[in-house]
Every structure is written in structure tokens, then in C-alpha cells.
Amino acid sequence: MLRAVLCDIDGTLVDSNRLHAEAWVRTFAHFGYTFTQDEILRQIGKGGDQLIPHFIPRDRLPELEEPIKKIQKGIVS
């Protein structure tokens, strides 16, 4: 018998922004890019398609965008 349903809507119950930013810090570090958690935290809320180009130089995007997404997904999972 179902007695309750608990739903967290984008940080209402659990503020996961710092953990999400840390995952990006670790992801970028894997590719040799160093950013602070605060730098990335200011960009949280953007999808990877907008966040990655904010931090990765335009000339490196074609080669790095998909590998970055793959590594970040593995860190978050």
C-alpha cells in the first residue's frame, strides 16, 4: 500500500548544486583544465551544450565536447 510520495524538484529538498559543480571540476580536470567549484557553480543550470563551450576554448570543442560529456555522465552516475 502506497502511503506517500516524495519528490525533489530541482533542489527543493536536496541542494545538489555543489555536488554537480564538483562533478564538472573533476571532468574538466580529466582533460587538463582547472576551474574552481565556484567558477563552475555560477554556470550550473545550463545544459552541457552551453556549459562546456563556456569553459573549453572554441578551437578544442569539436574534439573534446563528446568525450567531456561521456566522462561527466560517468562521474555523475
N, CA, C, O and CB atoms as a CASP TS submission, in Angstrom:
PFRMAT TS
TARGET T0000
AUTHOR 0000-0000-0000
METHOD Language model
MODEL 1
PARENT N/A
ATOM      1  N   MET     1       0.834  -1.173   0.000  1.00  0.00           N
ATOM      2  CA  MET     1       0.000   0.000   0.000  1.00  0.00           C
ATOM      3  C   MET     1       0.890   1.252   0.000  1.00  0.00           C
ATOM      4  O   MET     1       1.737   1.420   0.878  1.00  0.00           O
ATOM      5  CB  MET     1      -0.955  -0.011   1.217  1.00  0.00           C
ATOM      6  N   LEU     2       0.693   2.106  -0.971  1.00  0.00           N
ATOM      7  CA  LEU     2       1.444   3.350  -1.085  1.00  0.00           C
ATOM      8  C   LEU     2       0.890   4.362  -0.080  1.00  0.00           C
ATOM      9  O   LEU     2      -0.305   4.661  -0.076  1.00  0.00           O
ATOM     10  CB  LEU     2       1.376   3.913  -2.538  1.00  0.00           C
ATOM     11  N   ARG     3       1.784   4.886   0.775  1.00  0.00           N
ATOM     12  CA  ARG     3       1.334   5.819   1.805  1.00  0.00           C
ATOM     13  C   ARG     3       1.805   7.240   1.538  1.00  0.00           C
ATOM     14  O   ARG     3       1.202   8.199   2.021  1.00  0.00           O
ATOM     15  CB  ARG     3       1.822   5.368   3.164  1.00  0.00           C
ATOM     16  N   ALA     4       2.902   7.383   0.755  1.00  0.00           N
ATOM     17  CA  ALA     4       3.417   8.734   0.500  1.00  0.00           C
ATOM     18  C   ALA     4       4.284   8.719  -0.755  1.00  0.00           C
ATOM     19  O   ALA     4       4.810   7.681  -1.157  1.00  0.00           O
ATOM     20  CB  ALA     4       4.231   9.262   1.721  1.00  0.00           C
ATOM     21  N   VAL     5       4.416   9.859  -1.343  1.00  0.00           N
ATOM     22  CA  VAL     5       5.305  10.057  -2.479  1.00  0.00           C
ATOM     23  C   VAL     5       6.193  11.251  -2.147  1.00  0.00           C
ATOM     24  O   VAL     5       5.703  12.306  -1.744  1.00  0.00           O
ATOM     25  CB  VAL     5       4.502  10.284  -3.819  1.00  0.00           C
ATOM     26  N   LEU     6       7.494  11.081  -2.319  1.00  0.00           N
ATOM     27  CA  LEU     6       8.444  12.151  -2.051  1.00  0.00           C
ATOM     28  C   LEU     6       9.073  12.564  -3.376  1.00  0.00           C
ATOM     29  O   LEU     6       9.595  11.725  -4.110  1.00  0.00           O
ATOM     30  CB  LEU     6       9.533  11.703  -1.019  1.00  0.00           C
ATOM     31  N   CYS     7       9.025  13.823  -3.671  1.00  0.00           N
ATOM     32  CA  CYS     7       9.551  14.310  -4.947  1.00  0.00           C
ATOM     33  C   CYS     7      10.419  15.543  -4.680  1.00  0.00           C
ATOM     34  O   CYS     7       9.988  16.492  -4.026  1.00  0.00           O
ATOM     35  CB  CYS     7       8.387  14.648  -5.947  1.00  0.00           C
ATOM     36  N   ASP     8      11.658  15.510  -5.202  1.00  0.00           N
ATOM     37  CA  ASP     8      12.569  16.649  -5.074  1.00  0.00           C
ATOM     38  C   ASP     8      12.627  17.347  -6.420  1.00  0.00           C
ATOM     39  O   ASP     8      13.074  16.754  -7.403  1.00  0.00           O
ATOM     40  CB  ASP     8      13.999  16.199  -4.606  1.00  0.00           C
ATOM     41  N   ILE     9      12.191  18.576  -6.483  1.00  0.00           N
ATOM     42  CA  ILE     9      12.164  19.326  -7.732  1.00  0.00           C
ATOM     43  C   ILE     9      13.307  20.326  -7.738  1.00  0.00           C
ATOM     44  O   ILE     9      13.260  21.336  -7.035  1.00  0.00           O
ATOM     45  CB  ILE     9      10.804  20.043  -7.924  1.00  0.00           C
ATOM     46  N   ASP    10      14.334  20.043  -8.533  1.00  0.00           N
ATOM     47  CA  ASP    10      15.475  20.943  -8.717  1.00  0.00           C
ATOM     48  C   ASP    10      15.947  21.635  -7.444  1.00  0.00           C
ATOM     49  O   ASP    10      15.949  22.863  -7.363  1.00  0.00           O
ATOM     50  CB  ASP    10      15.126  21.976  -9.722  1.00  0.00           C
ATOM     51  N   GLY    11      16.343  20.850  -6.460  1.00  0.00           N
ATOM     52  CA  GLY    11      16.958  21.413  -5.274  1.00  0.00           C
ATOM     53  C   GLY    11      16.008  21.860  -4.192  1.00  0.00           C
ATOM     54  O   GLY    11      16.435  22.510  -3.238  1.00  0.00           O
ATOM     55  N   THR    12      14.743  21.541  -4.303  1.00  0.00           N
ATOM     56  CA  THR    12      13.790  21.949  -3.280  1.00  0.00           C
ATOM     57  C   THR    12      14.098  21.286  -1.936  1.00  0.00           C
ATOM     58  O   THR    12      14.091  21.948  -0.898  1.00  0.00           O
ATOM     59  CB  THR    12      12.367  21.609  -3.720  1.00  0.00           C
ATOM     60  N   LEU    13      14.368  19.985  -1.958  1.00  0.00           N
ATOM     61  CA  LEU    13      14.659  19.249  -0.733  1.00  0.00           C
ATOM     62  C   LEU    13      16.150  18.990  -0.547  1.00  0.00           C
ATOM     63  O   LEU    13      16.657  19.005   0.575  1.00  0.00           O
ATOM     64  CB  LEU    13      13.913  17.938  -0.734  1.00  0.00           C
ATOM     65  N   VAL    14      16.838  18.756  -1.644  1.00  0.00           N
ATOM     66  CA  VAL    14      18.266  18.455  -1.594  1.00  0.00           C
ATOM     67  C   VAL    14      18.993  19.416  -2.525  1.00  0.00           C
ATOM     68  O   VAL    14      18.759  19.416  -3.733  1.00  0.00           O
ATOM     69  CB  VAL    14      18.549  16.968  -1.990  1.00  0.00           C
ATOM     70  N   ASP    15      19.873  20.231  -1.959  1.00  0.00           N
ATOM     71  CA  ASP    15      20.650  21.153  -2.784  1.00  0.00           C
ATOM     72  C   ASP    15      21.874  20.414  -3.308  1.00  0.00           C
ATOM     73  O   ASP    15      22.858  20.238  -2.590  1.00  0.00           O
ATOM     74  CB  ASP    15      21.066  22.427  -1.978  1.00  0.00           C
ATOM     75  N   SER    16      21.806  19.989  -4.547  1.00  0.00           N
ATOM     76  CA  SER    16      22.889  19.203  -5.135  1.00  0.00           C
ATOM     77  C   SER    16      23.785  20.027  -6.054  1.00  0.00           C
ATOM     78  O   SER    16      24.626  19.468  -6.757  1.00  0.00           O
ATOM     79  CB  SER    16      22.315  18.037  -5.902  1.00  0.00           C
ATOM     80  N   ASN    17      23.619  21.338  -6.059  1.00  0.00           N
ATOM     81  CA  ASN    17      24.400  22.173  -6.978  1.00  0.00           C
ATOM     82  C   ASN    17      25.904  22.040  -6.764  1.00  0.00           C
ATOM     83  O   ASN    17      26.657  21.962  -7.735  1.00  0.00           O
ATOM     84  CB  ASN    17      23.997  23.621  -6.822  1.00  0.00           C
ATOM     85  N   ARG    18      26.354  22.013  -5.511  1.00  0.00           N
ATOM     86  CA  ARG    18      27.793  21.900  -5.241  1.00  0.00           C
ATOM     87  C   ARG    18      28.331  20.551  -5.700  1.00  0.00           C
ATOM     88  O   ARG    18      29.446  20.472  -6.214  1.00  0.00           O
ATOM     89  CB  ARG    18      28.078  22.097  -3.743  1.00  0.00           C
ATOM     90  N   LEU    19      27.555  19.494  -5.521  1.00  0.00           N
ATOM     91  CA  LEU    19      27.982  18.173  -5.994  1.00  0.00           C
ATOM     92  C   LEU    19      28.050  18.150  -7.515  1.00  0.00           C
ATOM     93  O   LEU    19      28.963  17.560  -8.093  1.00  0.00           O
ATOM     94  CB  LEU    19      27.024  17.075  -5.487  1.00  0.00           C
ATOM     95  N   HIS    20      27.094  18.786  -8.152  1.00  0.00           N
ATOM     96  CA  HIS    20      27.079  18.859  -9.613  1.00  0.00           C
ATOM     97  C   HIS    20      28.297  19.642 -10.110  1.00  0.00           C
ATOM     98  O   HIS    20      28.953  19.238 -11.071  1.00  0.00           O
ATOM     99  CB  HIS    20      25.766  19.517 -10.115  1.00  0.00           C
ATOM    100  N   ALA    21      28.588  20.752  -9.455  1.00  0.00           N
ATOM    101  CA  ALA    21      29.757  21.555  -9.830  1.00  0.00           C
ATOM    102  C   ALA    21      31.041  20.758  -9.623  1.00  0.00           C
ATOM    103  O   ALA    21      31.953  20.831 -10.448  1.00  0.00           O
ATOM    104  CB  ALA    21      29.804  22.862  -9.011  1.00  0.00           C
ATOM    105  N   GLU    22      31.123  20.000  -8.535  1.00  0.00           N
ATOM    106  CA  GLU    22      32.310  19.176  -8.282  1.00  0.00           C
ATOM    107  C   GLU    22      32.496  18.123  -9.374  1.00  0.00           C
ATOM    108  O   GLU    22      33.624  17.825  -9.764  1.00  0.00           O
ATOM    109  CB  GLU    22      32.205  18.495  -6.910  1.00  0.00           C
ATOM    110  N   ALA    23      31.401  17.567  -9.862  1.00  0.00           N
ATOM    111  CA  ALA    23      31.496  16.604 -10.963  1.00  0.00           C
ATOM    112  C   ALA    23      32.094  17.262 -12.203  1.00  0.00           C
ATOM    113  O   ALA    23      32.890  16.647 -12.914  1.00  0.00           O
ATOM    114  CB  ALA    23      30.109  16.016 -11.290  1.00  0.00           C
ATOM    115  N   TRP    24      31.710  18.513 -12.463  1.00  0.00           N
ATOM    116  CA  TRP    24      32.289  19.232 -13.607  1.00  0.00           C
ATOM    117  C   TRP    24      33.756  19.558 -13.363  1.00  0.00           C
ATOM    118  O   TRP    24      34.565  19.460 -14.285  1.00  0.00           O
ATOM    119  CB  TRP    24      31.504  20.524 -13.885  1.00  0.00           C
ATOM    120  N   VAL    25      34.120  19.947 -12.134  1.00  0.00           N
ATOM    121  CA  VAL    25      35.528  20.207 -11.803  1.00  0.00           C
ATOM    122  C   VAL    25      36.355  18.969 -12.129  1.00  0.00           C
ATOM    123  O   VAL    25      37.392  19.067 -12.786  1.00  0.00           O
ATOM    124  CB  VAL    25      35.692  20.598 -10.299  1.00  0.00           C
ATOM    125  N   ARG    26      35.901  17.813 -11.674  1.00  0.00           N
ATOM    126  CA  ARG    26      36.623  16.556 -11.918  1.00  0.00           C
ATOM    127  C   ARG    26      36.662  16.203 -13.400  1.00  0.00           C
ATOM    128  O   ARG    26      37.671  15.707 -13.900  1.00  0.00           O
ATOM    129  CB  ARG    26      35.978  15.415 -11.135  1.00  0.00           C
ATOM    130  N   THR    27      35.570  16.459 -14.093  1.00  0.00           N
ATOM    131  CA  THR    27      35.521  16.169 -15.532  1.00  0.00           C
ATOM    132  C   THR    27      36.536  17.020 -16.287  1.00  0.00           C
ATOM    133  O   THR    27      37.337  16.493 -17.059  1.00  0.00           O
ATOM    134  CB  THR    27      34.104  16.416 -16.088  1.00  0.00           C
ATOM    135  N   PHE    28      36.507  18.327 -16.070  1.00  0.00           N
ATOM    136  CA  PHE    28      37.440  19.207 -16.774  1.00  0.00           C
ATOM    137  C   PHE    28      38.888  18.884 -16.408  1.00  0.00           C
ATOM    138  O   PHE    28      39.769  18.948 -17.265  1.00  0.00           O
ATOM    139  CB  PHE    28      37.132  20.675 -16.453  1.00  0.00           C
ATOM    140  N   ALA    29      39.139  18.542 -15.160  1.00  0.00           N
ATOM    141  CA  ALA    29      40.496  18.190 -14.724  1.00  0.00           C
ATOM    142  C   ALA    29      40.996  16.956 -15.476  1.00  0.00           C
ATOM    143  O   ALA    29      42.184  16.855 -15.784  1.00  0.00           O
ATOM    144  CB  ALA    29      40.529  17.936 -13.197  1.00  0.00           C
ATOM    145  N   HIS    30      40.102  16.029 -15.768  1.00  0.00           N
ATOM    146  CA  HIS    30      40.466  14.834 -16.532  1.00  0.00           C
ATOM    147  C   HIS    30      41.068  15.215 -17.889  1.00  0.00           C
ATOM    148  O   HIS    30      41.906  14.490 -18.426  1.00  0.00           O
ATOM    149  CB  HIS    30      39.232  13.929 -16.733  1.00  0.00           C
ATOM    150  N   PHE    31      40.644  16.339 -18.432  1.00  0.00           N
ATOM    151  CA  PHE    31      41.121  16.804 -19.736  1.00  0.00           C
ATOM    152  C   PHE    31      42.178  17.903 -19.616  1.00  0.00           C
ATOM    153  O   PHE    31      42.544  18.530 -20.610  1.00  0.00           O
ATOM    154  CB  PHE    31      39.952  17.311 -20.561  1.00  0.00           C
ATOM    155  N   GLY    32      42.664  18.132 -18.398  1.00  0.00           N
ATOM    156  CA  GLY    32      43.748  19.091 -18.191  1.00  0.00           C
ATOM    157  C   GLY    32      43.314  20.522 -17.966  1.00  0.00           C
ATOM    158  O   GLY    32      44.145  21.430 -18.012  1.00  0.00           O
ATOM    159  N   TYR    33      42.038  20.748 -17.724  1.00  0.00           N
ATOM    160  CA  TYR    33      41.532  22.101 -17.483  1.00  0.00           C
ATOM    161  C   TYR    33      41.190  22.246 -16.004  1.00  0.00           C
ATOM    162  O   TYR    33      40.494  21.402 -15.440  1.00  0.00           O
ATOM    163  CB  TYR    33      40.284  22.404 -18.373  1.00  0.00           C
ATOM    164  N   THR    34      41.675  23.305 -15.382  1.00  0.00           N
ATOM    165  CA  THR    34      41.453  23.525 -13.959  1.00  0.00           C
ATOM    166  C   THR    34      40.544  24.734 -13.755  1.00  0.00           C
ATOM    167  O   THR    34      40.859  25.849 -14.171  1.00  0.00           O
ATOM    168  CB  THR    34      42.795  23.724 -13.221  1.00  0.00           C
ATOM    169  N   PHE    35      39.418  24.484 -13.109  1.00  0.00           N
ATOM    170  CA  PHE    35      38.475  25.546 -12.748  1.00  0.00           C
ATOM    171  C   PHE    35      38.061  25.316 -11.308  1.00  0.00           C
ATOM    172  O   PHE    35      38.044  24.179 -10.836  1.00  0.00           O
ATOM    173  CB  PHE    35      37.225  25.569 -13.705  1.00  0.00           C
ATOM    174  N   THR    36      37.726  26.389 -10.611  1.00  0.00           N
ATOM    175  CA  THR    36      37.258  26.242  -9.234  1.00  0.00           C
ATOM    176  C   THR    36      35.790  25.825  -9.241  1.00  0.00           C
ATOM    177  O   THR    36      35.068  26.016 -10.220  1.00  0.00           O
ATOM    178  CB  THR    36      37.452  27.565  -8.436  1.00  0.00           C
ATOM    179  N   GLN    37      35.385  25.262  -8.136  1.00  0.00           N
ATOM    180  CA  GLN    37      33.992  24.879  -7.987  1.00  0.00           C
ATOM    181  C   GLN    37      33.091  26.115  -8.086  1.00  0.00           C
ATOM    182  O   GLN    37      32.003  26.048  -8.657  1.00  0.00           O
ATOM    183  CB  GLN    37      33.773  24.152  -6.645  1.00  0.00           C
ATOM    184  N   ASP    38      33.546  27.242  -7.529  1.00  0.00           N
ATOM    185  CA  ASP    38      32.750  28.467  -7.594  1.00  0.00           C
ATOM    186  C   ASP    38      32.583  28.972  -9.021  1.00  0.00           C
ATOM    187  O   ASP    38      31.509  29.449  -9.388  1.00  0.00           O
ATOM    188  CB  ASP    38      33.388  29.546  -6.745  1.00  0.00           C
ATOM    189  N   GLU    39      33.644  28.869  -9.835  1.00  0.00           N
ATOM    190  CA  GLU    39      33.532  29.279 -11.241  1.00  0.00           C
ATOM    191  C   GLU    39      32.458  28.463 -11.949  1.00  0.00           C
ATOM    192  O   GLU    39      31.641  28.996 -12.700  1.00  0.00           O
ATOM    193  CB  GLU    39      34.888  29.119 -11.968  1.00  0.00           C
ATOM    194  N   ILE    40      32.477  27.174 -11.694  1.00  0.00           N
ATOM    195  CA  ILE    40      31.513  26.299 -12.353  1.00  0.00           C
ATOM    196  C   ILE    40      30.130  26.466 -11.739  1.00  0.00           C
ATOM    197  O   ILE    40      29.126  26.420 -12.450  1.00  0.00           O
ATOM    198  CB  ILE    40      31.963  24.837 -12.260  1.00  0.00           C
ATOM    199  N   LEU    41      30.070  26.657 -10.447  1.00  0.00           N
ATOM    200  CA  LEU    41      28.783  26.819  -9.763  1.00  0.00           C
ATOM    201  C   LEU    41      27.975  27.963 -10.364  1.00  0.00           C
ATOM    202  O   LEU    41      26.749  27.887 -10.438  1.00  0.00           O
ATOM    203  CB  LEU    41      29.002  27.066  -8.268  1.00  0.00           C
ATOM    204  N   ARG    42      28.646  29.003 -10.784  1.00  0.00           N
ATOM    205  CA  ARG    42      27.942  30.145 -11.399  1.00  0.00           C
ATOM    206  C   ARG    42      27.291  29.772 -12.732  1.00  0.00           C
ATOM    207  O   ARG    42      26.418  30.490 -13.220  1.00  0.00           O
ATOM    208  CB  ARG    42      28.916  31.308 -11.614  1.00  0.00           C
ATOM    209  N   GLN    43      27.712  28.655 -13.320  1.00  0.00           N
ATOM    210  CA  GLN    43      27.166  28.227 -14.606  1.00  0.00           C
ATOM    211  C   GLN    43      26.164  27.072 -14.468  1.00  0.00           C
ATOM    212  O   GLN    43      25.541  26.673 -15.452  1.00  0.00           O
ATOM    213  CB  GLN    43      28.299  27.814 -15.528  1.00  0.00           C
ATOM    214  N   ILE    44      26.008  26.540 -13.258  1.00  0.00           N
ATOM    215  CA  ILE    44      25.084  25.426 -13.039  1.00  0.00           C
ATOM    216  C   ILE    44      23.668  25.887 -13.374  1.00  0.00           C
ATOM    217  O   ILE    44      23.250  26.988 -13.014  1.00  0.00           O
ATOM    218  CB  ILE    44      25.165  24.906 -11.566  1.00  0.00           C
ATOM    219  N   GLY    45      22.960  25.035 -14.056  1.00  0.00           N
ATOM    220  CA  GLY    45      21.622  25.363 -14.548  1.00  0.00           C
ATOM    221  C   GLY    45      21.615  25.340 -16.061  1.00  0.00           C
ATOM    222  O   GLY    45      20.575  25.154 -16.691  1.00  0.00           O
ATOM    223  N   LYS    46      22.789  25.533 -16.632  1.00  0.00           N
ATOM    224  CA  LYS    46      22.929  25.412 -18.077  1.00  0.00           C
ATOM    225  C   LYS    46      23.105  23.937 -18.407  1.00  0.00           C
ATOM    226  O   LYS    46      23.649  23.179 -17.603  1.00  0.00           O
ATOM    227  CB  LYS    46      24.131  26.263 -18.612  1.00  0.00           C
ATOM    228  N   GLY    47      22.658  23.539 -19.559  1.00  0.00           N
ATOM    229  CA  GLY    47      22.934  22.188 -20.028  1.00  0.00           C
ATOM    230  C   GLY    47      24.396  22.093 -20.448  1.00  0.00           C
ATOM    231  O   GLY    47      25.066  23.107 -20.643  1.00  0.00           O
ATOM    232  N   GLY    48      24.877  20.867 -20.585  1.00  0.00           N
ATOM    233  CA  GLY    48      26.258  20.666 -21.010  1.00  0.00           C
ATOM    234  C   GLY    48      26.571  21.338 -22.330  1.00  0.00           C
ATOM    235  O   GLY    48      27.703  21.763 -22.564  1.00  0.00           O
ATOM    236  N   ASP    49      25.556  21.439 -23.207  1.00  0.00           N
ATOM    237  CA  ASP    49      25.765  22.075 -24.513  1.00  0.00           C
ATOM    238  C   ASP    49      26.091  23.556 -24.388  1.00  0.00           C
ATOM    239  O   ASP    49      26.659  24.137 -25.313  1.00  0.00           O
ATOM    240  CB  ASP    49      24.533  21.899 -25.380  1.00  0.00           C
ATOM    241  N   GLN    50      25.746  24.180 -23.267  1.00  0.00           N
ATOM    242  CA  GLN    50      26.075  25.582 -23.029  1.00  0.00           C
ATOM    243  C   GLN    50      27.231  25.737 -22.038  1.00  0.00           C
ATOM    244  O   GLN    50      28.033  26.664 -22.148  1.00  0.00           O
ATOM    245  CB  GLN    50      24.850  26.324 -22.515  1.00  0.00           C
ATOM    246  N   LEU    51      27.307  24.822 -21.072  1.00  0.00           N
ATOM    247  CA  LEU    51      28.330  24.913 -20.048  1.00  0.00           C
ATOM    248  C   LEU    51      29.722  24.594 -20.607  1.00  0.00           C
ATOM    249  O   LEU    51      30.684  25.310 -20.329  1.00  0.00           O
ATOM    250  CB  LEU    51      27.998  23.972 -18.899  1.00  0.00           C
ATOM    251  N   ILE    52      29.823  23.546 -21.375  1.00  0.00           N
ATOM    252  CA  ILE    52      31.126  23.142 -21.912  1.00  0.00           C
ATOM    253  C   ILE    52      31.751  24.247 -22.765  1.00  0.00           C
ATOM    254  O   ILE    52      32.923  24.564 -22.561  1.00  0.00           O
ATOM    255  CB  ILE    52      30.980  21.863 -22.743  1.00  0.00           C
ATOM    256  N   PRO    53      31.023  24.845 -23.709  1.00  0.00           N
ATOM    257  CA  PRO    53      31.633  25.925 -24.503  1.00  0.00           C
ATOM    258  C   PRO    53      32.033  27.153 -23.688  1.00  0.00           C
ATOM    259  O   PRO    53      32.885  27.934 -24.111  1.00  0.00           O
ATOM    260  CB  PRO    53      30.682  26.349 -25.580  1.00  0.00           C
ATOM    261  N   HIS    54      31.416  27.318 -22.525  1.00  0.00           N
ATOM    262  CA  HIS    54      31.789  28.450 -21.662  1.00  0.00           C
ATOM    263  C   HIS    54      33.213  28.268 -21.131  1.00  0.00           C
ATOM    264  O   HIS    54      33.922  29.251 -20.916  1.00  0.00           O
ATOM    265  CB  HIS    54      30.790  28.591 -20.480  1.00  0.00           C
ATOM    266  N   PHE    55      33.635  27.022 -20.918  1.00  0.00           N
ATOM    267  CA  PHE    55      34.933  26.740 -20.306  1.00  0.00           C
ATOM    268  C   PHE    55      35.996  26.219 -21.271  1.00  0.00           C
ATOM    269  O   PHE    55      37.189  26.397 -21.023  1.00  0.00           O
ATOM    270  CB  PHE    55      34.751  25.754 -19.216  1.00  0.00           C
ATOM    271  N   ILE    56      35.594  25.591 -22.341  1.00  0.00           N
ATOM    272  CA  ILE    56      36.553  24.985 -23.264  1.00  0.00           C
ATOM    273  C   ILE    56      36.759  25.908 -24.468  1.00  0.00           C
ATOM    274  O   ILE    56      35.787  26.389 -25.051  1.00  0.00           O
ATOM    275  CB  ILE    56      36.066  23.580 -23.725  1.00  0.00           C
ATOM    276  N   PRO    57      38.012  26.154 -24.840  1.00  0.00           N
ATOM    277  CA  PRO    57      38.267  27.024 -25.996  1.00  0.00           C
ATOM    278  C   PRO    57      37.565  26.505 -27.258  1.00  0.00           C
ATOM    279  O   PRO    57      37.498  25.301 -27.505  1.00  0.00           O
ATOM    280  CB  PRO    57      39.780  27.139 -26.250  1.00  0.00           C
ATOM    281  N   ARG    58      37.058  27.431 -28.025  1.00  0.00           N
ATOM    282  CA  ARG    58      36.283  27.118 -29.232  1.00  0.00           C
ATOM    283  C   ARG    58      37.018  26.171 -30.176  1.00  0.00           C
ATOM    284  O   ARG    58      36.399  25.287 -30.769  1.00  0.00           O
ATOM    285  CB  ARG    58      35.940  28.396 -29.969  1.00  0.00           C
ATOM    286  N   ASP    59      38.330  26.345 -30.320  1.00  0.00           N
ATOM    287  CA  ASP    59      39.077  25.504 -31.262  1.00  0.00           C
ATOM    288  C   ASP    59      39.222  24.060 -30.771  1.00  0.00           C
ATOM    289  O   ASP    59      39.540  23.176 -31.567  1.00  0.00           O
ATOM    290  CB  ASP    59      40.454  26.099 -31.505  1.00  0.00           C
ATOM    291  N   ARG    60      38.997  23.805 -29.483  1.00  0.00           N
ATOM    292  CA  ARG    60      39.101  22.447 -28.920  1.00  0.00           C
ATOM    293  C   ARG    60      37.743  21.746 -28.823  1.00  0.00           C
ATOM    294  O   ARG    60      37.685  20.535 -28.611  1.00  0.00           O
ATOM    295  CB  ARG    60      39.742  22.505 -27.536  1.00  0.00           C
ATOM    296  N   LEU    61      36.653  22.501 -28.977  1.00  0.00           N
ATOM    297  CA  LEU    61      35.319  21.931 -28.810  1.00  0.00           C
ATOM    298  C   LEU    61      35.024  20.733 -29.714  1.00  0.00           C
ATOM    299  O   LEU    61      34.516  19.724 -29.226  1.00  0.00           O
ATOM    300  CB  LEU    61      34.303  22.985 -29.060  1.00  0.00           C
ATOM    301  N   PRO    62      35.322  20.808 -31.006  1.00  0.00           N
ATOM    302  CA  PRO    62      34.978  19.661 -31.861  1.00  0.00           C
ATOM    303  C   PRO    62      35.585  18.339 -31.401  1.00  0.00           C
ATOM    304  O   PRO    62      34.959  17.288 -31.532  1.00  0.00           O
ATOM    305  CB  PRO    62      35.419  19.934 -33.266  1.00  0.00           C
ATOM    306  N   GLU    63      36.793  18.391 -30.866  1.00  0.00           N
ATOM    307  CA  GLU    63      37.455  17.157 -30.431  1.00  0.00           C
ATOM    308  C   GLU    63      37.098  16.764 -29.002  1.00  0.00           C
ATOM    309  O   GLU    63      37.153  15.581 -28.666  1.00  0.00           O
ATOM    310  CB  GLU    63      38.951  17.310 -30.549  1.00  0.00           C
ATOM    311  N   LEU    64      36.734  17.723 -28.152  1.00  0.00           N
ATOM    312  CA  LEU    64      36.554  17.429 -26.730  1.00  0.00           C
ATOM    313  C   LEU    64      35.111  17.363 -26.235  1.00  0.00           C
ATOM    314  O   LEU    64      34.851  16.743 -25.204  1.00  0.00           O
ATOM    315  CB  LEU    64      37.263  18.442 -25.950  1.00  0.00           C
ATOM    316  N   GLU    65      34.178  17.979 -26.932  1.00  0.00           N
ATOM    317  CA  GLU    65      32.821  18.092 -26.389  1.00  0.00           C
ATOM    318  C   GLU    65      32.193  16.731 -26.062  1.00  0.00           C
ATOM    319  O   GLU    65      31.697  16.542 -24.952  1.00  0.00           O
ATOM    320  CB  GLU    65      31.938  18.833 -27.375  1.00  0.00           C
ATOM    321  N   GLU    66      32.204  15.808 -26.980  1.00  0.00           N
ATOM    322  CA  GLU    66      31.589  14.497 -26.724  1.00  0.00           C
ATOM    323  C   GLU    66      32.343  13.699 -25.662  1.00  0.00           C
ATOM    324  O   GLU    66      31.702  13.128 -24.780  1.00  0.00           O
ATOM    325  CB  GLU    66      31.525  13.690 -28.015  1.00  0.00           C
ATOM    326  N   PRO    67      33.678  13.634 -25.705  1.00  0.00           N
ATOM    327  CA  PRO    67      34.384  12.933 -24.629  1.00  0.00           C
ATOM    328  C   PRO    67      34.137  13.550 -23.245  1.00  0.00           C
ATOM    329  O   PRO    67      34.055  12.827 -22.253  1.00  0.00           O
ATOM    330  CB  PRO    67      35.872  12.925 -24.919  1.00  0.00           C
ATOM    331  N   ILE    68      34.020  14.871 -23.176  1.00  0.00           N
ATOM    332  CA  ILE    68      33.739  15.530 -21.907  1.00  0.00           C
ATOM    333  C   ILE    68      32.372  15.099 -21.395  1.00  0.00           C
ATOM    334  O   ILE    68      32.226  14.762 -20.220  1.00  0.00           O
ATOM    335  CB  ILE    68      33.803  17.065 -22.058  1.00  0.00           C
ATOM    336  N   LYS    69      31.367  15.108 -22.272  1.00  0.00           N
ATOM    337  CA  LYS    69      30.028  14.695 -21.869  1.00  0.00           C
ATOM    338  C   LYS    69      30.018  13.257 -21.363  1.00  0.00           C
ATOM    339  O   LYS    69      29.345  12.942 -20.381  1.00  0.00           O
ATOM    340  CB  LYS    69      29.056  14.846 -23.033  1.00  0.00           C
ATOM    341  N   LYS    70      30.758  12.396 -22.031  1.00  0.00           N
ATOM    342  CA  LYS    70      30.808  10.985 -21.643  1.00  0.00           C
ATOM    343  C   LYS    70      31.441  10.803 -20.257  1.00  0.00           C
ATOM    344  O   LYS    70      30.917  10.068 -19.421  1.00  0.00           O
ATOM    345  CB  LYS    70      31.592  10.179 -22.688  1.00  0.00           C
ATOM    346  N   ILE    71      32.567  11.476 -20.024  1.00  0.00           N
ATOM    347  CA  ILE    71      33.238  11.374 -18.725  1.00  0.00           C
ATOM    348  C   ILE    71      32.362  11.970 -17.635  1.00  0.00           C
ATOM    349  O   ILE    71      32.225  11.377 -16.565  1.00  0.00           O
ATOM    350  CB  ILE    71      34.609  12.084 -18.759  1.00  0.00           C
ATOM    351  N   GLN    72      31.767  13.128 -17.884  1.00  0.00           N
ATOM    352  CA  GLN    72      30.934  13.788 -16.876  1.00  0.00           C
ATOM    353  C   GLN    72      29.737  12.922 -16.518  1.00  0.00           C
ATOM    354  O   GLN    72      29.369  12.830 -15.347  1.00  0.00           O
ATOM    355  CB  GLN    72      30.463  15.160 -17.377  1.00  0.00           C
ATOM    356  N   LYS    73      29.135  12.298 -17.492  1.00  0.00           N
ATOM    357  CA  LYS    73      27.999  11.426 -17.237  1.00  0.00           C
ATOM    358  C   LYS    73      28.402  10.263 -16.333  1.00  0.00           C
ATOM    359  O   LYS    73      27.636   9.866 -15.455  1.00  0.00           O
ATOM    360  CB  LYS    73      27.423  10.901 -18.556  1.00  0.00           C
ATOM    361  N   GLY    74      29.604   9.714 -16.545  1.00  0.00           N
ATOM    362  CA  GLY    74      30.097   8.636 -15.715  1.00  0.00           C
ATOM    363  C   GLY    74      30.372   9.067 -14.287  1.00  0.00           C
ATOM    364  O   GLY    74      30.175   8.292 -13.351  1.00  0.00           O
ATOM    365  N   ILE    75      30.823  10.293 -14.116  1.00  0.00           N
ATOM    366  CA  ILE    75      31.105  10.809 -12.772  1.00  0.00           C
ATOM    367  C   ILE    75      29.810  11.054 -12.019  1.00  0.00           C
ATOM    368  O   ILE    75      29.724  10.787 -10.821  1.00  0.00           O
ATOM    369  CB  ILE    75      31.930  12.106 -12.845  1.00  0.00           C
ATOM    370  N   VAL    76      28.810  11.559 -12.712  1.00  0.00           N
ATOM    371  CA  VAL    76      27.533  11.878 -12.085  1.00  0.00           C
ATOM    372  C   VAL    76      26.757  10.615 -11.745  1.00  0.00           C
ATOM    373  O   VAL    76      26.067  10.566 -10.726  1.00  0.00           O
ATOM    374  CB  VAL    76      26.702  12.774 -12.997  1.00  0.00           C
ATOM    375  N   SER    77      26.861   9.609 -12.576  1.00  0.00           N
ATOM    376  CA  SER    77      26.076   8.375 -12.360  1.00  0.00           C
ATOM    377  C   SER    77      26.470   7.628 -11.121  1.00  0.00           C
ATOM    378  O   SER    77      25.895   6.582 -10.822  1.00  0.00           O
ATOM    379  CB  SER    77      26.216   7.460 -13.532  1.00  0.00           C
TER
END
